Structures are given as C-alpha cells and as structure tokens.
C-alpha cells in the first residue's frame, strides 16, 4: 500500500491531535516543529483573510494561518472560539503556524485504524488529506499540515483602478 507523506509503513504512528471550531484534527507528529502558546500576530497588508499575520517565534518570523477561514467557515468573529495554541510547521512555503483552539493530546494510532483518503479534490489532492483516524477521543480528520501549508497562497487579489 502507498502511504501518504508523513505516514511510514510501520504499524503505529504518532499524531498531534488538536481542535479547530470544535472539530478534532490530527497531524503526524513528525511534521510538527513545535507548539507554542497563541499570541496575536501582526497583520500583513494585502493578504487573504485566513492569513492572520506574522509573529516572532524564537527569533524566527512565522506566518499564522486560521484554518477556519481557509476552509471557508463563514461565522463572524463574535461566534469564533478563542485560539490558545500555534502548531509550527516547516513547510515548502516557509515557516508557518496553524492557530488551534485546543491541543488535545499526542496519541499513537495503528495504521489499521486509519481510513486513507482517495480522490480528494483541490488542495487535498496533493497529499494534504491523509484520511480519518479512530482515536479514543473520537474520529479525527488527519491532515498533512506540511503539504497543506506548502500550498498556501496568502496574497490577496489586488483591485487596481485604471485611469482612462
């Protein structure tokens, strides 16, 4: 069987479980550089809504991504839970962090407890979606954050006015 990036052919894998909008997600622990306490990032002009800005983490500039807007959750800011953690990942696009409401735990999972995804469209088609994992905390969407963040395009479309 061909395993997605971040999943070895060994029987057990370590995952970092976290929550965004109350939903349980997991990512291979090998993809995570570190987890730090959430700090409000500095906004960057002309970027998309899901790109919250940048901040300094241990003398390195890190871009911060809000998965809620990236996945196009249209709730207003008043309805959104507070972030408490940042999951820092070294992606092909550079050092980026995903904002999370809660770090649930670090768990081992047998490969037999993962339903691997097939034929997922969009950003997930190039390895961003691993599948679904069955943990004692519940069913988790397993994401390869390194692959997903490597495809992030943060630049907003510029609306220039032409003078005639």
Chimera marker file (.cmm) of the C-alpha trace (Angstrom):
<marker_set name="trace">
<marker id="1" x="0.000" y="0.000" z="0.000" r="1" g="1" b="0" radius="0.5"/>
<marker id="2" x="1.224" y="3.527" z="-0.768" r="1" g="1" b="0" radius="0.5"/>
<marker id="3" x="1.069" y="5.567" z="2.417" r="1" g="1" b="0" radius="0.5"/>
<marker id="4" x="0.675" y="9.374" z="2.301" r="1" g="1" b="0" radius="0.5"/>
<marker id="5" x="3.566" y="11.673" z="3.185" r="1" g="1" b="0" radius="0.5"/>
<marker id="6" x="4.317" y="11.566" z="6.916" r="1" g="1" b="0" radius="0.5"/>
<marker id="7" x="2.957" y="8.028" z="7.314" r="1" g="1" b="0" radius="0.5"/>
<marker id="8" x="5.503" y="5.254" z="7.406" r="1" g="1" b="0" radius="0.5"/>
<marker id="9" x="4.850" y="1.605" z="6.761" r="1" g="1" b="0" radius="0.5"/>
<marker id="10" x="5.335" y="0.792" z="10.416" r="1" g="1" b="0" radius="0.5"/>
<marker id="11" x="2.276" y="-0.310" z="12.356" r="1" g="1" b="0" radius="0.5"/>
<marker id="12" x="1.951" y="2.639" z="14.729" r="1" g="1" b="0" radius="0.5"/>
<marker id="13" x="2.205" y="6.377" z="14.129" r="1" g="1" b="0" radius="0.5"/>
<marker id="14" x="2.317" y="9.338" z="16.499" r="1" g="1" b="0" radius="0.5"/>
<marker id="15" x="-0.200" y="12.137" z="15.898" r="1" g="1" b="0" radius="0.5"/>
<marker id="16" x="-0.747" y="15.544" z="17.435" r="1" g="1" b="0" radius="0.5"/>
<marker id="17" x="-4.491" y="15.969" z="17.990" r="1" g="1" b="0" radius="0.5"/>
<marker id="18" x="-5.936" y="19.480" z="18.049" r="1" g="1" b="0" radius="0.5"/>
<marker id="19" x="-9.276" y="21.238" z="17.767" r="1" g="1" b="0" radius="0.5"/>
<marker id="20" x="-10.437" y="23.967" z="15.422" r="1" g="1" b="0" radius="0.5"/>
<marker id="21" x="-14.109" y="25.042" z="15.577" r="1" g="1" b="0" radius="0.5"/>
<marker id="22" x="-14.624" y="22.144" z="17.973" r="1" g="1" b="0" radius="0.5"/>
<marker id="23" x="-13.660" y="19.622" z="15.275" r="1" g="1" b="0" radius="0.5"/>
<marker id="24" x="-10.902" y="17.119" z="16.017" r="1" g="1" b="0" radius="0.5"/>
<marker id="25" x="-7.906" y="17.109" z="13.663" r="1" g="1" b="0" radius="0.5"/>
<marker id="26" x="-4.638" y="15.218" z="13.720" r="1" g="1" b="0" radius="0.5"/>
<marker id="27" x="-1.295" y="15.626" z="12.020" r="1" g="1" b="0" radius="0.5"/>
<marker id="28" x="1.747" y="13.353" z="12.107" r="1" g="1" b="0" radius="0.5"/>
<marker id="29" x="3.934" y="14.441" z="14.989" r="1" g="1" b="0" radius="0.5"/>
<marker id="30" x="6.958" y="14.183" z="12.688" r="1" g="1" b="0" radius="0.5"/>
<marker id="31" x="5.551" y="17.182" z="10.727" r="1" g="1" b="0" radius="0.5"/>
<marker id="32" x="5.354" y="19.432" z="13.797" r="1" g="1" b="0" radius="0.5"/>
<marker id="33" x="8.340" y="21.593" z="14.635" r="1" g="1" b="0" radius="0.5"/>
<marker id="34" x="6.879" y="22.881" z="17.911" r="1" g="1" b="0" radius="0.5"/>
<marker id="35" x="3.709" y="24.001" z="19.662" r="1" g="1" b="0" radius="0.5"/>
<marker id="36" x="3.650" y="27.423" z="21.317" r="1" g="1" b="0" radius="0.5"/>
<marker id="37" x="1.096" y="29.497" z="23.200" r="1" g="1" b="0" radius="0.5"/>
<marker id="38" x="-1.057" y="31.624" z="20.917" r="1" g="1" b="0" radius="0.5"/>
<marker id="39" x="-0.037" y="35.258" z="20.547" r="1" g="1" b="0" radius="0.5"/>
<marker id="40" x="-1.858" y="37.737" z="18.313" r="1" g="1" b="0" radius="0.5"/>
<marker id="41" x="0.121" y="38.056" z="15.085" r="1" g="1" b="0" radius="0.5"/>
<marker id="42" x="0.904" y="41.367" z="13.406" r="1" g="1" b="0" radius="0.5"/>
<marker id="43" x="-1.350" y="41.835" z="10.364" r="1" g="1" b="0" radius="0.5"/>
<marker id="44" x="0.241" y="41.918" z="6.918" r="1" g="1" b="0" radius="0.5"/>
<marker id="45" x="-1.373" y="44.156" z="4.283" r="1" g="1" b="0" radius="0.5"/>
<marker id="46" x="-2.780" y="42.706" z="1.055" r="1" g="1" b="0" radius="0.5"/>
<marker id="47" x="-3.135" y="39.156" z="2.364" r="1" g="1" b="0" radius="0.5"/>
<marker id="48" x="-6.122" y="36.827" z="2.393" r="1" g="1" b="0" radius="0.5"/>
<marker id="49" x="-8.479" y="36.656" z="5.350" r="1" g="1" b="0" radius="0.5"/>
<marker id="50" x="-7.166" y="33.269" z="6.560" r="1" g="1" b="0" radius="0.5"/>
<marker id="51" x="-3.622" y="34.672" z="6.887" r="1" g="1" b="0" radius="0.5"/>
<marker id="52" x="-3.684" y="36.279" z="10.319" r="1" g="1" b="0" radius="0.5"/>
<marker id="53" x="-0.227" y="37.808" z="10.022" r="1" g="1" b="0" radius="0.5"/>
<marker id="54" x="3.275" y="37.175" z="11.287" r="1" g="1" b="0" radius="0.5"/>
<marker id="55" x="4.975" y="36.874" z="14.643" r="1" g="1" b="0" radius="0.5"/>
<marker id="56" x="8.383" y="36.191" z="16.082" r="1" g="1" b="0" radius="0.5"/>
<marker id="57" x="8.863" y="32.686" z="17.476" r="1" g="1" b="0" radius="0.5"/>
<marker id="58" x="12.318" y="32.165" z="18.962" r="1" g="1" b="0" radius="0.5"/>
<marker id="59" x="13.885" y="34.816" z="16.694" r="1" g="1" b="0" radius="0.5"/>
<marker id="60" x="12.228" y="33.497" z="13.527" r="1" g="1" b="0" radius="0.5"/>
<marker id="61" x="9.377" y="35.081" z="11.593" r="1" g="1" b="0" radius="0.5"/>
<marker id="62" x="6.374" y="32.742" z="11.371" r="1" g="1" b="0" radius="0.5"/>
<marker id="63" x="3.235" y="33.268" z="9.280" r="1" g="1" b="0" radius="0.5"/>
<marker id="64" x="-0.024" y="32.337" z="11.036" r="1" g="1" b="0" radius="0.5"/>
<marker id="65" x="-2.917" y="30.609" z="9.247" r="1" g="1" b="0" radius="0.5"/>
<marker id="66" x="-6.509" y="30.399" z="10.513" r="1" g="1" b="0" radius="0.5"/>
<marker id="67" x="-7.933" y="27.105" z="9.234" r="1" g="1" b="0" radius="0.5"/>
<marker id="68" x="-11.500" y="28.274" z="9.916" r="1" g="1" b="0" radius="0.5"/>
<marker id="69" x="-11.373" y="30.839" z="7.132" r="1" g="1" b="0" radius="0.5"/>
<marker id="70" x="-9.056" y="28.740" z="5.000" r="1" g="1" b="0" radius="0.5"/>
<marker id="71" x="-11.746" y="26.066" z="4.985" r="1" g="1" b="0" radius="0.5"/>
<marker id="72" x="-14.247" y="28.886" z="4.348" r="1" g="1" b="0" radius="0.5"/>
<marker id="73" x="-16.166" y="28.828" z="7.612" r="1" g="1" b="0" radius="0.5"/>
<marker id="74" x="-18.272" y="31.980" z="7.371" r="1" g="1" b="0" radius="0.5"/>
<marker id="75" x="-19.058" y="32.566" z="11.049" r="1" g="1" b="0" radius="0.5"/>
<marker id="76" x="-18.493" y="36.054" z="12.391" r="1" g="1" b="0" radius="0.5"/>
<marker id="77" x="-15.628" y="36.914" z="14.743" r="1" g="1" b="0" radius="0.5"/>
<marker id="78" x="-18.026" y="37.048" z="17.733" r="1" g="1" b="0" radius="0.5"/>
<marker id="79" x="-19.020" y="33.401" z="17.218" r="1" g="1" b="0" radius="0.5"/>
<marker id="80" x="-15.473" y="32.051" z="16.909" r="1" g="1" b="0" radius="0.5"/>
<marker id="81" x="-13.741" y="30.341" z="19.844" r="1" g="1" b="0" radius="0.5"/>
<marker id="82" x="-10.515" y="31.811" z="21.141" r="1" g="1" b="0" radius="0.5"/>
<marker id="83" x="-7.186" y="30.456" z="19.921" r="1" g="1" b="0" radius="0.5"/>
<marker id="84" x="-4.846" y="29.049" z="22.562" r="1" g="1" b="0" radius="0.5"/>
<marker id="85" x="-2.019" y="27.415" z="20.627" r="1" g="1" b="0" radius="0.5"/>
<marker id="86" x="0.043" y="27.614" z="17.462" r="1" g="1" b="0" radius="0.5"/>
<marker id="87" x="1.273" y="24.491" z="15.691" r="1" g="1" b="0" radius="0.5"/>
<marker id="88" x="4.505" y="25.487" z="13.939" r="1" g="1" b="0" radius="0.5"/>
<marker id="89" x="5.429" y="23.577" z="10.772" r="1" g="1" b="0" radius="0.5"/>
<marker id="90" x="8.351" y="23.909" z="8.370" r="1" g="1" b="0" radius="0.5"/>
<marker id="91" x="6.563" y="23.793" z="5.036" r="1" g="1" b="0" radius="0.5"/>
<marker id="92" x="7.843" y="24.192" z="1.477" r="1" g="1" b="0" radius="0.5"/>
<marker id="93" x="6.327" y="27.716" z="1.649" r="1" g="1" b="0" radius="0.5"/>
<marker id="94" x="8.412" y="28.551" z="4.726" r="1" g="1" b="0" radius="0.5"/>
<marker id="95" x="7.837" y="28.564" z="8.468" r="1" g="1" b="0" radius="0.5"/>
<marker id="96" x="4.069" y="28.669" z="9.107" r="1" g="1" b="0" radius="0.5"/>
<marker id="97" x="1.790" y="28.038" z="12.063" r="1" g="1" b="0" radius="0.5"/>
<marker id="98" x="-1.787" y="26.829" z="12.298" r="1" g="1" b="0" radius="0.5"/>
<marker id="99" x="-3.856" y="28.503" z="15.013" r="1" g="1" b="0" radius="0.5"/>
<marker id="100" x="-5.711" y="25.981" z="17.197" r="1" g="1" b="0" radius="0.5"/>
<marker id="101" x="-8.282" y="26.353" z="19.943" r="1" g="1" b="0" radius="0.5"/>
<marker id="102" x="-7.006" y="23.381" z="21.890" r="1" g="1" b="0" radius="0.5"/>
<marker id="103" x="-4.172" y="20.877" z="21.771" r="1" g="1" b="0" radius="0.5"/>
<marker id="104" x="-5.963" y="17.670" z="22.649" r="1" g="1" b="0" radius="0.5"/>
<marker id="105" x="-3.064" y="15.219" z="23.025" r="1" g="1" b="0" radius="0.5"/>
<marker id="106" x="-0.315" y="13.239" z="21.370" r="1" g="1" b="0" radius="0.5"/>
<marker id="107" x="-1.516" y="9.739" z="20.509" r="1" g="1" b="0" radius="0.5"/>
<marker id="108" x="-0.313" y="6.622" z="18.802" r="1" g="1" b="0" radius="0.5"/>
<marker id="109" x="-2.523" y="5.128" z="16.151" r="1" g="1" b="0" radius="0.5"/>
<marker id="110" x="-2.332" y="1.783" z="14.414" r="1" g="1" b="0" radius="0.5"/>
<marker id="111" x="-2.378" y="2.068" z="10.625" r="1" g="1" b="0" radius="0.5"/>
<marker id="112" x="-5.393" y="-0.269" z="10.647" r="1" g="1" b="0" radius="0.5"/>
<marker id="113" x="-7.311" y="2.495" z="12.477" r="1" g="1" b="0" radius="0.5"/>
<marker id="114" x="-6.778" y="4.956" z="9.622" r="1" g="1" b="0" radius="0.5"/>
<marker id="115" x="-9.126" y="5.154" z="6.660" r="1" g="1" b="0" radius="0.5"/>
<marker id="116" x="-6.870" y="6.614" z="3.977" r="1" g="1" b="0" radius="0.5"/>
<marker id="117" x="-8.393" y="9.160" z="1.607" r="1" g="1" b="0" radius="0.5"/>
<marker id="118" x="-8.619" y="8.618" z="-2.112" r="1" g="1" b="0" radius="0.5"/>
<marker id="119" x="-9.527" y="11.041" z="-4.893" r="1" g="1" b="0" radius="0.5"/>
<marker id="120" x="-9.906" y="14.137" z="-2.743" r="1" g="1" b="0" radius="0.5"/>
<marker id="121" x="-10.184" y="17.331" z="-4.873" r="1" g="1" b="0" radius="0.5"/>
<marker id="122" x="-8.413" y="20.667" z="-4.517" r="1" g="1" b="0" radius="0.5"/>
<marker id="123" x="-5.560" y="21.316" z="-2.090" r="1" g="1" b="0" radius="0.5"/>
<marker id="124" x="-6.036" y="17.875" z="-0.576" r="1" g="1" b="0" radius="0.5"/>
<marker id="125" x="-5.296" y="16.060" z="-3.830" r="1" g="1" b="0" radius="0.5"/>
<marker id="126" x="-1.547" y="16.584" z="-3.493" r="1" g="1" b="0" radius="0.5"/>
<marker id="127" x="-1.259" y="14.898" z="-0.116" r="1" g="1" b="0" radius="0.5"/>
<marker id="128" x="-2.831" y="17.348" z="2.307" r="1" g="1" b="0" radius="0.5"/>
<marker id="129" x="-5.513" y="14.932" z="3.423" r="1" g="1" b="0" radius="0.5"/>
<marker id="130" x="-4.325" y="11.696" z="4.985" r="1" g="1" b="0" radius="0.5"/>
<marker id="131" x="-7.728" y="10.330" z="5.924" r="1" g="1" b="0" radius="0.5"/>
<marker id="132" x="-9.785" y="9.689" z="9.037" r="1" g="1" b="0" radius="0.5"/>
<marker id="133" x="-8.368" y="8.254" z="12.235" r="1" g="1" b="0" radius="0.5"/>
<marker id="134" x="-10.239" y="6.485" z="15.026" r="1" g="1" b="0" radius="0.5"/>
<marker id="135" x="-8.937" y="7.645" z="18.409" r="1" g="1" b="0" radius="0.5"/>
<marker id="136" x="-10.458" y="7.198" z="21.856" r="1" g="1" b="0" radius="0.5"/>
<marker id="137" x="-11.181" y="10.966" z="21.725" r="1" g="1" b="0" radius="0.5"/>
<marker id="138" x="-13.297" y="10.358" z="18.613" r="1" g="1" b="0" radius="0.5"/>
<marker id="139" x="-12.974" y="10.407" z="14.863" r="1" g="1" b="0" radius="0.5"/>
<marker id="140" x="-10.277" y="12.838" z="13.676" r="1" g="1" b="0" radius="0.5"/>
<marker id="141" x="-9.599" y="14.301" z="10.246" r="1" g="1" b="0" radius="0.5"/>
<marker id="142" x="-5.930" y="13.566" z="9.613" r="1" g="1" b="0" radius="0.5"/>
<marker id="143" x="-4.087" y="16.304" z="7.743" r="1" g="1" b="0" radius="0.5"/>
<marker id="144" x="-0.553" y="16.550" z="6.469" r="1" g="1" b="0" radius="0.5"/>
<marker id="145" x="-0.030" y="20.157" z="7.587" r="1" g="1" b="0" radius="0.5"/>
<marker id="146" x="3.351" y="20.317" z="5.871" r="1" g="1" b="0" radius="0.5"/>
<marker id="147" x="1.778" y="19.515" z="2.484" r="1" g="1" b="0" radius="0.5"/>
<marker id="148" x="-1.255" y="21.749" z="3.046" r="1" g="1" b="0" radius="0.5"/>
<marker id="149" x="0.764" y="24.738" z="4.200" r="1" g="1" b="0" radius="0.5"/>
<marker id="150" x="3.162" y="24.260" z="1.305" r="1" g="1" b="0" radius="0.5"/>
<marker id="151" x="0.285" y="25.239" z="-0.993" r="1" g="1" b="0" radius="0.5"/>
<marker id="152" x="-0.769" y="28.361" z="0.889" r="1" g="1" b="0" radius="0.5"/>
<marker id="153" x="-1.117" y="31.457" z="-1.278" r="1" g="1" b="0" radius="0.5"/>
<marker id="154" x="-1.600" y="34.379" z="1.090" r="1" g="1" b="0" radius="0.5"/>
<marker id="155" x="-1.580" y="37.263" z="-1.393" r="1" g="1" b="0" radius="0.5"/>
<marker id="156" x="-4.955" y="38.923" z="-1.813" r="1" g="1" b="0" radius="0.5"/>
<marker id="157" x="-6.176" y="39.812" z="-5.259" r="1" g="1" b="0" radius="0.5"/>
<marker id="158" x="-5.322" y="43.409" z="-5.962" r="1" g="1" b="0" radius="0.5"/>
<marker id="159" x="-8.123" y="45.519" z="-7.293" r="1" g="1" b="0" radius="0.5"/>
<marker id="160" x="-6.441" y="48.264" z="-9.215" r="1" g="1" b="0" radius="0.5"/>
<marker id="161" x="-8.313" y="51.135" z="-10.781" r="1" g="1" b="0" radius="0.5"/>
<marker id="162" x="-7.441" y="52.005" z="-14.307" r="1" g="1" b="0" radius="0.5"/>
<marker id="163" x="-7.448" y="55.628" z="-15.238" r="1" g="1" b="0" radius="0.5"/>
<marker id="164" x="-8.755" y="56.331" z="-18.736" r="1" g="1" b="0" radius="0.5"/>
<link id1="1" id2="2" r="1" g="1" b="0" radius="0.2"/>
<link id1="2" id2="3" r="1" g="1" b="0" radius="0.2"/>
<link id1="3" id2="4" r="1" g="1" b="0" radius="0.2"/>
<link id1="4" id2="5" r="1" g="1" b="0" radius="0.2"/>
<link id1="5" id2="6" r="1" g="1" b="0" radius="0.2"/>
<link id1="6" id2="7" r="1" g="1" b="0" radius="0.2"/>
<link id1="7" id2="8" r="1" g="1" b="0" radius="0.2"/>
<link id1="8" id2="9" r="1" g="1" b="0" radius="0.2"/>
<link id1="9" id2="10" r="1" g="1" b="0" radius="0.2"/>
<link id1="10" id2="11" r="1" g="1" b="0" radius="0.2"/>
<link id1="11" id2="12" r="1" g="1" b="0" radius="0.2"/>
<link id1="12" id2="13" r="1" g="1" b="0" radius="0.2"/>
<link id1="13" id2="14" r="1" g="1" b="0" radius="0.2"/>
<link id1="14" id2="15" r="1" g="1" b="0" radius="0.2"/>
<link id1="15" id2="16" r="1" g="1" b="0" radius="0.2"/>
<link id1="16" id2="17" r="1" g="1" b="0" radius="0.2"/>
<link id1="17" id2="18" r="1" g="1" b="0" radius="0.2"/>
<link id1="18" id2="19" r="1" g="1" b="0" radius="0.2"/>
<link id1="19" id2="20" r="1" g="1" b="0" radius="0.2"/>
<link id1="20" id2="21" r="1" g="1" b="0" radius="0.2"/>
<link id1="21" id2="22" r="1" g="1" b="0" radius="0.2"/>
<link id1="22" id2="23" r="1" g="1" b="0" radius="0.2"/>
<link id1="23" id2="24" r="1" g="1" b="0" radius="0.2"/>
<link id1="24" id2="25" r="1" g="1" b="0" radius="0.2"/>
<link id1="25" id2="26" r="1" g="1" b="0" radius="0.2"/>
<link id1="26" id2="27" r="1" g="1" b="0" radius="0.2"/>
<link id1="27" id2="28" r="1" g="1" b="0" radius="0.2"/>
<link id1="28" id2="29" r="1" g="1" b="0" radius="0.2"/>
<link id1="29" id2="30" r="1" g="1" b="0" radius="0.2"/>
<link id1="30" id2="31" r="1" g="1" b="0" radius="0.2"/>
<link id1="31" id2="32" r="1" g="1" b="0" radius="0.2"/>
<link id1="32" id2="33" r="1" g="1" b="0" radius="0.2"/>
<link id1="33" id2="34" r="1" g="1" b="0" radius="0.2"/>
<link id1="34" id2="35" r="1" g="1" b="0" radius="0.2"/>
<link id1="35" id2="36" r="1" g="1" b="0" radius="0.2"/>
<link id1="36" id2="37" r="1" g="1" b="0" radius="0.2"/>
<link id1="37" id2="38" r="1" g="1" b="0" radius="0.2"/>
<link id1="38" id2="39" r="1" g="1" b="0" radius="0.2"/>
<link id1="39" id2="40" r="1" g="1" b="0" radius="0.2"/>
<link id1="40" id2="41" r="1" g="1" b="0" radius="0.2"/>
<link id1="41" id2="42" r="1" g="1" b="0" radius="0.2"/>
<link id1="42" id2="43" r="1" g="1" b="0" radius="0.2"/>
<link id1="43" id2="44" r="1" g="1" b="0" radius="0.2"/>
<link id1="44" id2="45" r="1" g="1" b="0" radius="0.2"/>
<link id1="45" id2="46" r="1" g="1" b="0" radius="0.2"/>
<link id1="46" id2="47" r="1" g="1" b="0" radius="0.2"/>
<link id1="47" id2="48" r="1" g="1" b="0" radius="0.2"/>
<link id1="48" id2="49" r="1" g="1" b="0" radius="0.2"/>
<link id1="49" id2="50" r="1" g="1" b="0" radius="0.2"/>
<link id1="50" id2="51" r="1" g="1" b="0" radius="0.2"/>
<link id1="51" id2="52" r="1" g="1" b="0" radius="0.2"/>
<link id1="52" id2="53" r="1" g="1" b="0" radius="0.2"/>
<link id1="53" id2="54" r="1" g="1" b="0" radius="0.2"/>
<link id1="54" id2="55" r="1" g="1" b="0" radius="0.2"/>
<link id1="55" id2="56" r="1" g="1" b="0" radius="0.2"/>
<link id1="56" id2="57" r="1" g="1" b="0" radius="0.2"/>
<link id1="57" id2="58" r="1" g="1" b="0" radius="0.2"/>
<link id1="58" id2="59" r="1" g="1" b="0" radius="0.2"/>
<link id1="59" id2="60" r="1" g="1" b="0" radius="0.2"/>
<link id1="60" id2="61" r="1" g="1" b="0" radius="0.2"/>
<link id1="61" id2="62" r="1" g="1" b="0" radius="0.2"/>
<link id1="62" id2="63" r="1" g="1" b="0" radius="0.2"/>
<link id1="63" id2="64" r="1" g="1" b="0" radius="0.2"/>
<link id1="64" id2="65" r="1" g="1" b="0" radius="0.2"/>
<link id1="65" id2="66" r="1" g="1" b="0" radius="0.2"/>
<link id1="66" id2="67" r="1" g="1" b="0" radius="0.2"/>
<link id1="67" id2="68" r="1" g="1" b="0" radius="0.2"/>
<link id1="68" id2="69" r="1" g="1" b="0" radius="0.2"/>
<link id1="69" id2="70" r="1" g="1" b="0" radius="0.2"/>
<link id1="70" id2="71" r="1" g="1" b="0" radius="0.2"/>
<link id1="71" id2="72" r="1" g="1" b="0" radius="0.2"/>
<link id1="72" id2="73" r="1" g="1" b="0" radius="0.2"/>
<link id1="73" id2="74" r="1" g="1" b="0" radius="0.2"/>
<link id1="74" id2="75" r="1" g="1" b="0" radius="0.2"/>
<link id1="75" id2="76" r="1" g="1" b="0" radius="0.2"/>
<link id1="76" id2="77" r="1" g="1" b="0" radius="0.2"/>
<link id1="77" id2="78" r="1" g="1" b="0" radius="0.2"/>
<link id1="78" id2="79" r="1" g="1" b="0" radius="0.2"/>
<link id1="79" id2="80" r="1" g="1" b="0" radius="0.2"/>
<link id1="80" id2="81" r="1" g="1" b="0" radius="0.2"/>
<link id1="81" id2="82" r="1" g="1" b="0" radius="0.2"/>
<link id1="82" id2="83" r="1" g="1" b="0" radius="0.2"/>
<link id1="83" id2="84" r="1" g="1" b="0" radius="0.2"/>
<link id1="84" id2="85" r="1" g="1" b="0" radius="0.2"/>
<link id1="85" id2="86" r="1" g="1" b="0" radius="0.2"/>
<link id1="86" id2="87" r="1" g="1" b="0" radius="0.2"/>
<link id1="87" id2="88" r="1" g="1" b="0" radius="0.2"/>
<link id1="88" id2="89" r="1" g="1" b="0" radius="0.2"/>
<link id1="89" id2="90" r="1" g="1" b="0" radius="0.2"/>
<link id1="90" id2="91" r="1" g="1" b="0" radius="0.2"/>
<link id1="91" id2="92" r="1" g="1" b="0" radius="0.2"/>
<link id1="92" id2="93" r="1" g="1" b="0" radius="0.2"/>
<link id1="93" id2="94" r="1" g="1" b="0" radius="0.2"/>
<link id1="94" id2="95" r="1" g="1" b="0" radius="0.2"/>
<link id1="95" id2="96" r="1" g="1" b="0" radius="0.2"/>
<link id1="96" id2="97" r="1" g="1" b="0" radius="0.2"/>
<link id1="97" id2="98" r="1" g="1" b="0" radius="0.2"/>
<link id1="98" id2="99" r="1" g="1" b="0" radius="0.2"/>
<link id1="99" id2="100" r="1" g="1" b="0" radius="0.2"/>
<link id1="100" id2="101" r="1" g="1" b="0" radius="0.2"/>
<link id1="101" id2="102" r="1" g="1" b="0" radius="0.2"/>
<link id1="102" id2="103" r="1" g="1" b="0" radius="0.2"/>
<link id1="103" id2="104" r="1" g="1" b="0" radius="0.2"/>
<link id1="104" id2="105" r="1" g="1" b="0" radius="0.2"/>
<link id1="105" id2="106" r="1" g="1" b="0" radius="0.2"/>
<link id1="106" id2="107" r="1" g="1" b="0" radius="0.2"/>
<link id1="107" id2="108" r="1" g="1" b="0" radius="0.2"/>
<link id1="108" id2="109" r="1" g="1" b="0" radius="0.2"/>
<link id1="109" id2="110" r="1" g="1" b="0" radius="0.2"/>
<link id1="110" id2="111" r="1" g="1" b="0" radius="0.2"/>
<link id1="111" id2="112" r="1" g="1" b="0" radius="0.2"/>
<link id1="112" id2="113" r="1" g="1" b="0" radius="0.2"/>
<link id1="113" id2="114" r="1" g="1" b="0" radius="0.2"/>
<link id1="114" id2="115" r="1" g="1" b="0" radius="0.2"/>
<link id1="115" id2="116" r="1" g="1" b="0" radius="0.2"/>
<link id1="116" id2="117" r="1" g="1" b="0" radius="0.2"/>
<link id1="117" id2="118" r="1" g="1" b="0" radius="0.2"/>
<link id1="118" id2="119" r="1" g="1" b="0" radius="0.2"/>
<link id1="119" id2="120" r="1" g="1" b="0" radius="0.2"/>
<link id1="120" id2="121" r="1" g="1" b="0" radius="0.2"/>
<link id1="121" id2="122" r="1" g="1" b="0" radius="0.2"/>
<link id1="122" id2="123" r="1" g="1" b="0" radius="0.2"/>
<link id1="123" id2="124" r="1" g="1" b="0" radius="0.2"/>
<link id1="124" id2="125" r="1" g="1" b="0" radius="0.2"/>
<link id1="125" id2="126" r="1" g="1" b="0" radius="0.2"/>
<link id1="126" id2="127" r="1" g="1" b="0" radius="0.2"/>
<link id1="127" id2="128" r="1" g="1" b="0" radius="0.2"/>
<link id1="128" id2="129" r="1" g="1" b="0" radius="0.2"/>
<link id1="129" id2="130" r="1" g="1" b="0" radius="0.2"/>
<link id1="130" id2="131" r="1" g="1" b="0" radius="0.2"/>
<link id1="131" id2="132" r="1" g="1" b="0" radius="0.2"/>
<link id1="132" id2="133" r="1" g="1" b="0" radius="0.2"/>
<link id1="133" id2="134" r="1" g="1" b="0" radius="0.2"/>
<link id1="134" id2="135" r="1" g="1" b="0" radius="0.2"/>
<link id1="135" id2="136" r="1" g="1" b="0" radius="0.2"/>
<link id1="136" id2="137" r="1" g="1" b="0" radius="0.2"/>
<link id1="137" id2="138" r="1" g="1" b="0" radius="0.2"/>
<link id1="138" id2="139" r="1" g="1" b="0" radius="0.2"/>
<link id1="139" id2="140" r="1" g="1" b="0" radius="0.2"/>
<link id1="140" id2="141" r="1" g="1" b="0" radius="0.2"/>
<link id1="141" id2="142" r="1" g="1" b="0" radius="0.2"/>
<link id1="142" id2="143" r="1" g="1" b="0" radius="0.2"/>
<link id1="143" id2="144" r="1" g="1" b="0" radius="0.2"/>
<link id1="144" id2="145" r="1" g="1" b="0" radius="0.2"/>
<link id1="145" id2="146" r="1" g="1" b="0" radius="0.2"/>
<link id1="146" id2="147" r="1" g="1" b="0" radius="0.2"/>
<link id1="147" id2="148" r="1" g="1" b="0" radius="0.2"/>
<link id1="148" id2="149" r="1" g="1" b="0" radius="0.2"/>
<link id1="149" id2="150" r="1" g="1" b="0" radius="0.2"/>
<link id1="150" id2="151" r="1" g="1" b="0" radius="0.2"/>
<link id1="151" id2="152" r="1" g="1" b="0" radius="0.2"/>
<link id1="152" id2="153" r="1" g="1" b="0" radius="0.2"/>
<link id1="153" id2="154" r="1" g="1" b="0" radius="0.2"/>
<link id1="154" id2="155" r="1" g="1" b="0" radius="0.2"/>
<link id1="155" id2="156" r="1" g="1" b="0" radius="0.2"/>
<link id1="156" id2="157" r="1" g="1" b="0" radius="0.2"/>
<link id1="157" id2="158" r="1" g="1" b="0" radius="0.2"/>
<link id1="158" id2="159" r="1" g="1" b="0" radius="0.2"/>
<link id1="159" id2="160" r="1" g="1" b="0" radius="0.2"/>
<link id1="160" id2="161" r="1" g="1" b="0" radius="0.2"/>
<link id1="161" id2="162" r="1" g="1" b="0" radius="0.2"/>
<link id1="162" id2="163" r="1" g="1" b="0" radius="0.2"/>
<link id1="163" id2="164" r="1" g="1" b="0" radius="0.2"/>
</marker_set>
